Amino acid sequence: MNLFHRCFLSTALLACASAPLFAQPAGPLGSLERLQPGRSMRSSSSDKWDWRNGNSDNRQIAPGETLVIADLEGPGRIQHIWNTLATEEQGASRLLVVRMYWDGEQEPSVEAPLGDFFVIGHGVNRPMESLPVMVSSEGRSRNCYWPMPFRKSAKVTITNEGKLPVGAFYYYVDWQKLPSLPEETPYFHAQYRQEYPTTEGQDYLIADIEGRGHYVGTVLNVRQRAGGWFGEGDDFFYIDGEEIPSIQGTGTEDYFCDAWGFREFDGPYYGVPIFDHYQPKGLITAYRWHVADPVSFEKSLRMEIEHKGAAFDEEGELRSGYEPRVEDFASVAYWYQLEPHKPFPAFPKAEDRLYRDFKNRFESELYVSSARVSRGDLSAQEGGQWSNNAQLFWRPPVADQSLELPLLIRESGSYKLTLVMSQSWDYGKFEVLLDGESQGEPVDLYSKSLASKKHFLPPLTLEEGEHTLTLRNVGKSDESGGYFLGIDMVIATQAE
């Protein structure tokens, strides 16, 4: 995020959150020549035992444990939250939950999985850049700049609902202690919802709010259950109890300010940081910030979106471009309102927030010692662009070489296997075999730059026990500088 974005946010979002403390500046830097009220403060994971010479600048979070990262006395305003973490648990960003409580309330005003609150859901890490939220370090460094005012107190917690410990959680909560707040200052809220799968014929509910305030943003994380375009669904805002929404959309990508489908990009107000090209089991993440156009309400607001799009016949031919579809939807709604707020529904359980695929994910880099290669170096290559921050990297010196990986299936049944592989300028072409049987045409892993590619195998019936996945190098494209292979993980999805 550049300096213009940072400075613009300090004025634009502050105007949304509360009445201004001084006249609006002439430009994004215009407020910097004015003295700022209050005192700058920080709650952080710095070494509290030896602040001068120590380096124990993180906290551990055991399974089931809640870490309080801010316990503040008001009046004040949180201005920035940053965090990063280290854990070996897959899907950790969906298993950690952030909650925020204002003025001693017993029920949270913010409740969402950590990753989803910072835009990137699905339990994966991915960078993105926008005005109020920025994620860097290949998805490992999370920042938000939503202004969060409070009168009496503020408490921010992180709960580990996973099965493995968080070995290190680093954080800053930067805030301003203020002499007072304007009387009608609204409070920041964020709520997570999910439906796996969505209900056919019923719009997906994103926000159901009671009170007075304004709506400022939506994050939608979608996992498609079928291929093709999923996003013909319109958005609807029902304001103050109306039966016919006064704000009606024209399509999912239109609500997220794009057009003619999705593509991967980031922007100050809207973006699509994850886009798997409408594949079955493909992941999509889109965000839309109503910073410049907040949706105001006096009594209530209900925000919904349809889930309609392409439909196919039994032969896989396109039957229609506009029919109800069933997908896996998860969302976060962001808004400001005067308290009290409507109590949130029961939060989904940890195991229900992860897709079933997570139960049959094989991190390839963990198989360095058990994998077998005919020739070439084999190693675990680190990098934030891969799940678990690593991949299995193989460097065969010539073509016609093989890599064998053990694949343990715990329950007999019908499966779809997905290979999450890397593409780069020196990668080769590989035939995929399972138990010695070829699984289709070879996949070309050449790309001008490092990228991720999902390779889908045809449906398979697998018996319980160990199977052998083989990747055989059959050459390389003319542009490629080598025969190398990078494989991030193997996902075995059991038929539902």
Long-range contacts (C-beta under 8 A, 24 or more apart in sequence): 1-129, 1-130, 1-131, 1-134, 4-28, 5-131, 5-268, 6-145, 7-32, 8-131, 9-131, 9-132, 9-145, 9-291, 10-145, 12-131, 12-291, 12-292, 13-131, 13-132, 13-145, 13-146, 13-147, 13-291, 14-147, 16-147, 16-214, 16-216, 16-291, 16-294, 16-336, 17-77, 17-146, 17-147, 17-148, 17-149, 17-185, 17-186, 17-188, 17-336, 18-77, 18-147, 18-149, 18-181, 18-182, 18-185, 18-186, 19-182, 19-184, 19-185, 21-182, 36-176, 37-176, 37-178, 37-179, 38-76, 38-176, 38-177, 38-178, 38-179, 39-176, 39-177, 40-174, 40-175, 40-176, 41-72, 41-76, 41-174, 41-175, 41-176, 41-177, 42-172, 42-173, 42-174, 42-175, 43-69, 43-70, 43-71, 43-72, 43-171, 43-172, 43-173, 43-175, 44-171, 44-172, 44-173, 45-69, 45-169, 45-170, 45-171, 45-172, 57-170, 58-86, 58-168, 58-169, 58-170, 59-168, 59-169, 59-171, 60-165, 60-166, 60-167, 60-168, 60-169, 61-96, 61-158, 61-159, 61-160, 61-165, 61-166, 61-169, 62-160, 62-165, 63-160, 63-161, 63-162, 63-163, 63-164, 63-165, 64-160, 64-161, 65-159, 65-160, 66-157, 66-158, 66-159, 66-160, 67-157, 67-158, 67-159, 67-160, 67-169, 68-155, 68-156, 68-157, 69-156, 69-157, 69-158, 69-171, 69-173, 70-154, 70-155, 70-156, 70-173, 70-175, 71-153, 71-154, 71-155, 72-150, 72-153, 72-154, 72-155, 72-173, 72-175, 73-152, 73-153, 73-177, 74-103, 74-150, 74-151, 74-152, 74-153, 74-154, 74-177, 74-178, 74-181, 75-149, 75-150, 75-151, 75-152, 75-177, 75-178, 75-179, 75-180, 75-181, 76-149, 76-150, 76-154, 76-175, 76-176, 76-177, 76-178, 77-147, 77-148, 77-149, 77-150, 77-175, 77-176, 77-178, 77-181, 78-147, 78-148, 78-149, 78-150, 78-154, 78-156, 78-173, 78-174, 78-175, 79-145, 79-147, 79-148, 79-174, 79-175, 79-176, 80-143, 80-144, 80-145, 80-172, 80-173, 80-174, 81-142, 81-143, 81-144, 81-156, 81-171, 81-172, 81-173, 81-174, 82-141, 82-142, 82-143, 82-171, 82-172, 82-174, 83-114, 83-141, 83-142, 83-158, 83-169, 83-170, 83-171, 83-172, 84-137, 84-140, 84-141, 84-142, 84-169, 84-170, 85-140, 85-166, 85-168, 85-169, 85-170, 86-166, 86-167, 86-168, 86-169, 87-162, 87-164, 87-165, 87-166, 87-167, 88-164, 88-167, 88-388, 89-162, 89-163, 89-164, 89-166, 90-123, 90-358, 90-361, 90-363, 90-387, 90-388, 91-123, 91-124, 91-162, 91-354, 91-358, 92-123, 92-162, 92-164, 92-166, 93-120, 93-121, 93-123, 93-124, 93-125, 94-121, 94-122, 94-123, 94-350, 94-353, 94-354, 95-123, 95-160, 95-161, 95-162, 95-350, 95-353, 95-354, 96-158, 96-159, 96-160, 96-161, 96-162, 96-166, 97-158, 97-159, 97-161, 97-347, 98-156, 98-157, 98-158, 99-156, 99-157, 99-159, 100-148, 100-154, 100-155, 100-156, 100-157, 100-188, 100-190, 101-153, 101-154, 101-155, 101-156, 101-157, 102-148, 102-150, 102-151, 102-153, 102-154, 102-187, 102-339, 103-150, 103-151, 103-152, 103-153, 103-154, 103-339, 104-152, 104-153, 105-339, 105-340, 107-343, 107-344, 108-344, 109-187, 109-188, 109-189, 109-190, 109-339, 109-341, 110-188, 110-189, 110-190, 110-191, 111-190, 111-191, 111-192, 111-344, 111-347, 112-190, 112-191, 112-192, 112-332, 113-192, 113-353, 114-142, 114-158, 115-142, 116-192, 116-219, 116-221, 116-330, 116-332, 117-144, 117-190, 117-192, 117-332, 118-142, 118-143, 118-144, 119-219, 119-273, 119-285, 119-287, 120-273, 120-274, 120-285, 121-219, 121-221, 121-285, 121-330, 122-221, 122-223, 122-274, 122-283, 122-285, 122-330, 122-355, 123-353, 123-354, 123-355, 123-358, 124-274, 124-283, 124-387, 125-384, 125-387, 125-389, 126-273, 126-274, 126-285, 127-273, 128-266, 128-271, 128-273, 128-285, 128-287, 129-266, 129-271, 130-266, 130-267, 130-268, 130-269, 130-270, 130-271, 130-287, 130-289, 131-268, 131-269, 131-289, 131-291, 132-217, 132-289, 132-291, 133-287, 135-273, 137-384, 138-383, 138-384, 138-385, 138-389, 139-384, 140-384, 140-389, 146-188, 146-334, 147-188, 148-187, 148-188, 149-181, 149-185, 149-186, 149-187, 149-188, 150-187, 151-181, 151-185, 161-349, 161-350, 162-350, 184-338, 186-212, 186-213, 186-214, 186-336, 186-337, 186-338, 187-336, 187-337, 187-338, 187-339, 187-341, 188-334, 188-336, 189-213, 189-334, 189-335, 189-336, 189-337, 189-341, 190-332, 190-333, 190-334, 190-335, 191-332, 191-333, 191-344, 192-330, 192-331, 192-332, 192-347, 192-348, 193-330, 193-331, 193-332, 193-333, 193-345, 194-328, 194-329, 194-330, 194-331, 194-348, 194-352, 194-353, 195-328, 195-329, 195-330, 196-328, 196-329, 196-330, 196-352, 196-355, 197-225, 197-326, 197-327, 197-328, 198-307, 198-325, 198-326, 198-327, 198-328, 198-329, 200-324, 200-325, 200-326, 201-324, 203-233, 203-236, 203-304, 203-305, 203-306, 203-307, 204-233, 204-304, 204-305, 204-306, 204-307, 204-329, 204-331, 205-302, 205-303, 205-304, 206-303, 206-304, 206-305, 206-331, 206-333, 207-301, 207-302, 207-303, 207-333, 207-335, 208-302, 208-342, 209-297, 209-300, 209-301, 209-302, 209-333, 209-335, 209-337, 209-341, 209-342, 210-299, 210-300, 210-341, 210-342, 211-299, 211-300, 211-337, 211-338, 211-339, 211-340, 211-341, 211-342, 212-297, 212-298, 212-299, 212-337, 212-338, 213-296, 213-297, 213-301, 213-335, 213-336, 213-337, 213-338, 214-290, 214-294, 214-295, 214-296, 214-297, 214-335, 214-336, 214-337, 215-290, 215-294, 215-295, 215-297, 215-301, 215-303, 215-333, 215-334, 215-335, 216-289, 216-290, 216-291, 216-294, 216-334, 216-335, 216-336, 217-287, 217-288, 217-289, 217-290, 217-291, 217-333, 217-334, 217-335, 218-255, 218-287, 218-288, 218-290, 218-303, 218-331, 218-332, 218-333, 218-334, 219-285, 219-286, 219-287, 219-331, 219-332, 219-334, 220-252, 220-256, 220-284, 220-285, 220-286, 220-287, 220-305, 220-329, 220-330, 220-331, 221-274, 221-283, 221-284, 221-285, 221-329, 221-330, 221-331, 222-283, 222-284, 222-285, 222-286, 222-327, 222-328, 222-329, 222-330, 223-281, 223-282, 223-283, 223-284, 223-327, 223-328, 223-355, 224-276, 224-278, 224-279, 224-280, 224-281, 224-282, 224-284, 224-327, 224-328, 225-280, 225-281, 225-325, 225-326, 225-327, 225-328, 226-280, 226-310, 226-312, 226-325, 227-278, 227-279, 227-280, 227-282, 227-310, 227-312, 228-278, 228-309, 228-310, 228-311, 228-312, 228-318, 229-261, 229-278, 229-309, 229-310, 229-321, 230-278, 230-284, 230-307, 230-309, 230-310, 230-325, 230-327, 231-261, 231-262, 231-309, 232-306, 232-308, 232-309, 232-321, 232-322, 233-305, 233-306, 233-307, 233-308, 233-309, 234-305, 234-306, 235-303, 235-304, 235-305, 235-306, 236-303, 236-304, 236-305, 236-306, 237-295, 237-301, 237-302, 237-303, 238-300, 238-301, 238-302, 238-303, 238-304, 239-295, 239-296, 239-297, 239-300, 239-301, 240-297, 240-298, 240-299, 240-300, 240-301, 241-299, 241-300, 247-295, 249-305, 252-286, 252-305, 252-306, 253-286, 255-288, 255-305, 256-286, 256-287, 256-288, 257-288, 258-286, 262-286, 276-454, 279-454, 279-456, 280-416, 280-456, 281-357, 281-416, 281-418, 281-456, 281-491, 281-493, 282-454, 289-334, 294-336, 301-335, 303-333, 328-355, 356-493, 356-494, 356-496, 357-418, 357-491, 357-493, 360-410, 360-415, 360-491, 360-492, 360-493, 360-494, 361-387, 361-489, 361-490, 361-491, 361-492, 362-405, 362-407, 362-408, 362-489, 362-490, 362-491, 362-492, 363-387, 363-388, 363-390, 363-488, 363-489, 364-391, 364-392, 364-405, 364-487, 364-488, 364-489, 364-490, 365-390, 365-391, 365-392, 367-392, 367-405, 367-406, 368-392, 370-405, 370-406, 371-403, 371-404, 371-405, 371-406, 372-403, 372-404, 373-401, 373-402, 373-403, 373-404, 374-401, 374-402, 374-403, 375-401, 376-401, 378-403, 381-486, 385-450, 385-452, 386-422, 386-452, 386-488, 387-420, 387-488, 387-489, 388-489, 391-422, 391-486, 391-487, 391-488, 392-486, 392-487, 392-488, 393-484, 393-485, 393-486, 394-484, 394-485, 394-486, 394-487, 395-482, 395-483, 395-484, 396-428, 396-473, 396-483, 396-484, 396-485, 397-483, 398-483, 399-428, 399-473, 399-474, 399-475, 399-476, 399-483, 400-472, 400-473, 400-474, 401-472, 401-473, 401-483, 402-470, 402-471, 402-472, 402-473, 403-470, 403-471, 403-472, 403-485, 404-468, 404-469, 404-470, 405-468, 405-469, 405-470, 405-471, 405-487, 405-490, 406-466, 406-467, 406-468, 406-469, 407-434, 407-466, 407-467, 407-468, 407-469, 407-490, 407-492, 408-465, 408-466, 408-467, 409-462, 409-463, 409-464, 409-465, 409-466, 409-467, 409-492, 410-464, 411-464, 411-494, 412-462, 412-463, 412-464, 413-461, 413-462, 413-494, 413-495, 414-459, 414-460, 414-461, 414-462, 414-494, 414-495, 415-459, 415-460, 415-461, 415-462, 415-492, 415-493, 415-494, 415-495, 416-456, 416-457, 416-459, 416-460, 416-492, 416-493, 416-495, 417-456, 417-457, 417-460, 417-469, 417-490, 417-491, 417-492, 417-493, 418-454, 418-455, 418-456, 418-457, 418-490, 418-491, 418-493, 419-443, 419-454, 419-455, 419-457, 419-487, 419-490, 420-452, 420-453, 420-454, 420-487, 420-488, 420-489, 420-490, 420-491, 421-445, 421-452, 421-453, 421-454, 421-455, 421-485, 421-486, 421-487, 421-488, 422-450, 422-451, 422-452, 422-453, 422-486, 422-487, 422-488, 423-447, 423-450, 423-451, 423-452, 423-453, 424-449, 424-450, 424-451, 424-484, 424-486, 425-449, 425-479, 425-480, 425-481, 426-480, 426-481, 426-482, 426-484, 427-476, 427-480, 427-482, 427-483, 427-484, 427-485, 427-486, 428-473, 428-474, 428-475, 428-476, 428-480, 428-482, 428-483, 428-484, 428-485, 429-473, 429-474, 429-475, 429-476, 429-477, 430-471, 430-472, 430-473, 430-474, 430-485, 431-471, 431-472, 431-474, 432-457, 432-469, 432-470, 432-471, 433-469, 433-470, 433-471, 433-472, 434-460, 434-467, 434-468, 434-469, 434-470, 435-467, 435-468, 436-468, 436-470, 442-474, 444-477, 445-485, 445-486, 446-476, 446-477, 446-479, 446-480, 448-479, 452-488, 459-495, 462-492
